[in-house]
Amino acid sequence: MNSGYSSDGWTVTEILREYEAAGYSGQFASRPDGFVLCFTCHQQSPAREVHVHELRRTEGASDPADMLAVVAVTCPHCGAHGTLVVNYGPEITLDDAVVLRALER
């Protein structure tokens, strides 16, 4: 798995399958105020403390609702590897915007 950003026309399902095959089987969610929730240990972490391995964006050329970022991450509390899916573009939520901004640093 390489680090960086990709918008290669893959679907979210294809990206998630690839990450899961690489060991990213946990799930994460953005929370208010720039926090990320790990569903393995149920701890919230500031997004800037979550280790990002790779971030890939899906294209929303035909449907802006398809503009999603799939992020392979590691929880700083329990070490779980998993994925975080967030909106970007016109459909982005405030929680996703704050988390995505912190993760992209």
C-alpha positions as CSV (number, residue, x, y, z in Angstrom):
1,M,0.0,0.0,0.0
2,N,1.5,3.3,-1.0
3,S,0.9,6.6,0.8
4,G,-0.6,9.5,-1.0
5,Y,-3.8,10.4,-2.7
6,S,-5.6,8.7,-5.6
7,S,-8.7,9.4,-7.6
8,D,-8.5,6.6,-10.0
9,G,-12.1,5.9,-10.9
10,W,-12.5,3.0,-8.5
11,T,-15.8,2.5,-6.6
12,V,-15.9,2.8,-2.8
13,T,-16.7,-0.9,-2.6
14,E,-13.6,-1.8,-4.6
15,I,-11.4,0.4,-2.5
16,L,-12.8,-1.0,0.8
17,R,-12.2,-4.5,-0.5
18,E,-8.6,-3.7,-1.4
19,Y,-8.0,-2.2,2.0
20,E,-9.6,-5.1,3.9
21,A,-7.5,-7.5,2.0
22,A,-4.4,-5.5,3.1
23,G,-5.5,-5.8,6.8
24,Y,-7.6,-2.7,7.2
25,S,-10.6,-4.4,8.6
26,G,-11.6,-2.0,11.3
27,Q,-14.0,0.9,10.9
28,F,-13.8,4.5,11.9
29,A,-16.1,7.5,11.8
30,S,-15.7,11.3,11.9
31,R,-17.1,13.0,15.0
32,P,-17.7,16.7,15.9
33,D,-14.8,19.0,16.6
34,G,-12.3,17.1,14.5
35,F,-12.4,13.8,16.3
36,V,-12.3,10.3,14.8
37,L,-14.1,7.3,16.5
38,C,-12.5,3.9,16.4
39,F,-15.2,1.2,16.4
40,T,-12.7,-1.4,17.7
41,C,-11.8,0.3,21.0
42,H,-14.6,2.9,21.0
43,Q,-12.1,5.7,21.8
44,Q,-12.2,9.1,20.1
45,S,-9.0,10.7,18.9
46,P,-8.2,14.1,17.5
47,A,-7.9,13.5,13.7
48,R,-4.4,14.9,13.7
49,E,-3.3,12.0,16.0
50,V,-4.7,9.3,13.7
51,H,-2.0,7.8,11.4
52,V,-3.0,8.0,7.7
53,H,-1.6,5.3,5.5
54,E,-3.4,6.3,2.3
55,L,-6.3,8.5,1.2
56,R,-8.2,7.7,-2.0
57,R,-11.0,9.8,-3.4
58,T,-13.9,8.6,-5.6
59,E,-15.0,10.8,-8.4
60,G,-18.4,12.4,-8.4
61,A,-18.5,13.3,-12.1
62,S,-22.1,12.1,-12.6
63,D,-23.3,12.4,-9.1
64,P,-21.8,14.7,-6.4
65,A,-23.0,12.3,-3.7
66,D,-20.3,9.9,-5.0
67,M,-17.6,12.3,-4.0
68,L,-16.1,10.3,-1.1
69,A,-12.7,9.9,0.5
70,V,-11.7,6.5,1.8
71,V,-8.9,6.7,4.3
72,A,-6.8,3.8,5.5
73,V,-5.9,4.7,9.1
74,T,-4.5,3.3,12.4
75,C,-6.0,4.1,15.8
76,P,-3.5,5.7,18.1
77,H,-5.2,4.0,21.2
78,C,-5.5,0.4,20.2
79,G,-3.5,0.1,17.0
80,A,-6.5,-1.2,14.9
81,H,-6.1,-0.8,11.2
82,G,-9.2,0.2,9.4
83,T,-11.0,2.6,7.1
84,L,-12.7,6.0,7.4
85,V,-15.2,7.1,4.7
86,V,-16.0,10.8,4.5
87,N,-17.8,13.1,2.1
88,Y,-15.9,15.8,0.3
89,G,-17.0,18.4,-2.3
90,P,-20.5,19.9,-2.3
91,E,-21.9,17.1,0.0
92,I,-19.3,17.5,2.7
93,T,-20.6,17.8,6.3
94,L,-19.0,20.1,8.8
95,D,-17.7,17.1,10.9
96,D,-16.2,15.5,7.7
97,A,-14.6,18.8,6.6
98,V,-12.8,19.4,9.9
99,V,-11.6,15.7,10.1
100,L,-10.5,15.6,6.5
101,R,-8.6,18.9,6.8
102,A,-6.7,17.5,9.9
103,L,-6.0,14.2,8.2
104,E,-4.6,15.7,5.0
105,R,-1.8,17.5,6.9
